[in-house]
Amino acid sequence: MQAGLMAVLNYAPQSVEPASHPGTLVRFGVYEADLSAGELRKKGAKIRLQEQPFQLLAYLLERKGSVVTREELREKLWASDTFVDFDHSLNTAVNKVRDALGDSASNPRFVETLARRGYRFIAPVEWLDGAVDAEVPSTELQGHKPAGIPMDSELGVPLPHRGLVRGLFALIQIMYLVFYVVALVRLQAVHGAASEFLPGWGAFTIQVAVLITAAIGIPLRLYLLSSVAFDHQGLGENFRKLFLFVLIFDQLWAIAPFLLTEKIGIGGAFAATAALLYVPFAERTLVRMAYKKMA
């Protein structure tokens, strides 16, 4: 394997040699990389990938599970007498690899970015003879599961499709928008229901609270909905800043089912309130899964 890989990468041996592998064909997920031919394929169909990005992918595959520093990649992929904008060229090569693999920097399935350190190939790898590549015994890999399904290193759950995560988050925003609009349309009915529990000024206070919170909640939910719809990469950081406000806001609306006690019963009101109390934490988890901090 060393001879085949050195032919592709054309690099000098390191003081610490990477482990040898039984062939030059590497499988990961639905992809195959033929290191000797310099070809990347998906389900047998060839994917166009330029030579330098392919060399980058090949080296990351060989060092699977280990952090490869940017300086290492500079030494392997660029000759010492080559004068280029290294940072820009390396970023371009990494982006081309990710584009070819349908990968994302914010939610990586194959190439993970480690801030101020380098890159790591995190998906399970299989070589030509079918032997699953052994996990690299390193403290850097703590928290990564050796299972066949890519895991979220922060949350410890299998990585779902980003479209599913964003879709669930969007549905939550639509749910709250429906709550707000219906409450405003039936504001007098809200006053009547509240009067059953808190007659007089108490019912009026609840009516005013519904009016104010709904008026604030509608633009908030429209912002979150439009951000996730257009995949705004700053949503993750913005939601972290807004979370305390969203949490308090959602906890207030979690008691709304008690206004429907006559229709759903006290048990139904308790069940609905319990579910609504959890929703902001579900929103936070979904955001963390879809919008990790960019490295």
N, C-alpha and C positions, 0 to 999 in steps of 0.2 A: 504493500500500500504506500510505503514511503516513496518508492520510485515513481509511482503514478502521480501522487500528489505533488512531488517536487517538479515533475514535468509540467504540471498545470500552473503552479504558483511561481516556480523559478526563484526559490528563496534559499538562503543559506541555513544550515541546521542550527537550532537553538541549543543553548546549554542544557535546557531541559526538553527532551524530545517528547512530542505528543505520542500517545499510544498508537501502535500500528493496527490496521484493520484488514480484513480478508479480501477486499476487492476495491474497485474504483467506482462502483455504482452504489449510490446512497439513496435510500428511501426515507421520506418523512411525510406523514399524512398522505395526501393524494399526489405528492410530488416525488420526482426522481432527479437526482443530479448525477450525470455521468462525468466523473472527474477527468477521465482520460480523453473524452471527446469534447469536453467543455460545453455540454448541453444540459439544459434544464427542461424537464418534461412534466406535464400534468395529465395524469391518466393516459399516458402514452403520447399525448400531443405535445410537440415541441413548443416551448415558450421562448420568445426572442429575449435574450439577455446579453448585453455587451460583455466583452472579455474581462474588463476590470471588475465590474460588479460580480461576475461569476467567480473570479478569483477570490474576491472578498467572501462570497458565500461558501466557497470550498474551504477556505481557511477556518471560518466559523464552524462549519460542520466537523472538521477535523478536531477542533478544540471544543466540541459540544459540551455545554455545561460549565465551561470555564470562562472567566472574564478575559476578553482580549482587548488590550489597551489600544487607544488610538495611535500611540507611538509604535506599537508592534505592527499595526496595519500599515503604517507609513513605511516602515522598513521592508515589509513583505511586498507591498504593491507598487512602491515607487523607488526607482534607483536613486542612489545618493547624489548623483549629479543632475537629477531632474528638478527643474525649477517650476513649481506650480503653486497655486493657492491650495495648500493641502487640506485645510479645514473644509473649504467649499467643495473640493473634489471628493473628499471622503463622505461628506454629507450627501452629495449627489449619488454616489455609488450605493450608499445604504438605502436611500430612498428608492432607487431603481430596483434593488433586491426586494424591498418591501412591496413595491408595486407589482413585481412579477409574482410574488407569493400571496398577494391580496392581504398583506399584513398591515398593521397599524402601530405607530409609535405609542399612541395613548393606550392601546389595549393589545399588546403584542401576543401573537401565538407562536412566532418563530424567532424573530430577532428582537431581543430586549435591550434597551438602552439603559446604562447605569450612569447617572450624572457624574461628570468629571472623572469617570473611570474608563469607560469603553463600551463594549457590546458583548452579548452572550447569546448563543443559540440555545433555546430552552425547550424545543419540542423533542419528543422521542425520535431516535434515529435508528434505522436498520440498514445493515450493509448487505452486500450481494448474496452472501451465503445464508441470509435470513436470521443471523444472530443479532439480537437486540444489543445495541451499544450499551456498555456498562456505564453506570453513573460515575461521574468523577468524584472521588472521595475528597471533598473540600468543604471547609467551613462556609465557603461562599454559597454552597448549594443548600444550606439549611433552610427549611421552609418550602423547598421544591419537592413535589411528589414524584416518585419514579414511575407512576402509573402511566398507562397509555394515553390518558386524556390530559391535555394541558391544563394546569392549575393556576388560579389567581394567587400569586405569592403573598399578597396583602390580606385577602379575605379568606384564603384557604378553601375555595370552592372551585369546581370545574369552570373553565372559561366559557360563558355562553356567547351566542352570536350577538354582536353589538346592536344589530337591528332589532332583535327581540328585547334587549334591555332598554333601548331608547323608546321602543313602542310601548312598553309597560309604563315607563315614566310619563310619556305623553298621555296615556289613558287616565292616569291619576290626575293630571292637570285638567283634562276634559271633565272628569267626574266633579272636581271642585267647581269648575265653571258652571256646570249644570246646577249644583247646589246653590250657588250665588244668584244665578238668574232666576231660578224658581222661587227662592226666598224673597227676592225683590218684587217679582210679579205678584206674589201672594203675601205681601207684607201685612195686610189686614188680617189674613188668616193666621199669620204668625202671632199677631197681637192677641187674637182670640184664644189660640192654644196656650199662650203664655199666661193668660188671665186665669186659666184653670189652676195654675200653681201659684202665681204671684199676682194677685189682683191689684188694680190701681197702678201706682207708680212703678212697681216691679215689672209689670207687663210692658209698660211704656219704655222702661230702661232696656229691656231685652229687644224690643222693636228697634230702638235707636242703635243698639249694639250691632244688630243684624244689618241695618242700613249702612253703618260706617264700615264694618269689616268686609261686607260684600263689595262696597265701593272701592276699598283698597285691594281686596283679593282678586278682583277681575283683572286689573292691569298686571298684577304680579303673576297670575297664572298664564296670561297671554304672553308675557315675557318668557317664562319658563317653557311654554309650549312652542313658541317660535324658535327659541334657542335650540331645543332638542330637535325640532323639525329640520332646521338648517345646519345641524351638527356643529354649533358654535363651540370651538375648542376651549373657550374661556368659561364655559358653563360650570365645569367642575369647581374651579376656584371661586367663581361668583356664588355658587350655591353654598359652598363652605362658609362664606362670609354671611350669607343670608339665613343660614340654618337655624340659629337661635330664634330669629324673628318668625320664620316659617313654623318652627316647633310650637311656639306660644300661640300663634295664630291658629294652627290646626287643632291644638288641644281645646281652644275655645269652641271651635265648630264641632268637635267630637261629641259635645253634649246636645247637639241639635236633634238627634233621634228622639229625645225625651219630649219634644214638641209634638211627636206623632204617636204618643203613647196610646191614644184612643184607637188608633188604626192598627198598630203593630204590637201592642201590649207592652207591659213593663219588661218582660223577658227579652222581647225583640229589641227594645230600646237599649237595654244593657249590652246585648250581643253586638249591635251596630256600633255603639259607643266604644266598646273594647276594640273592635276592628279599626275604627277611625283613630284611636289613640296610637296604634302601631304604624299607621300610614306614613307619617313624616320620617320615621326611621327606615321604612322601606324605600322611601324616596332617596334618602342619603346613601343607602347601600347601592341602589341602582346607579346613582351618579358616580359613586366611587368605582363601580365596575366599568362604566362606559367612558368616564373622563378621568383617567389617572393623571397625576401631575406629570407634565412633559419634562423629560430629562434633558 
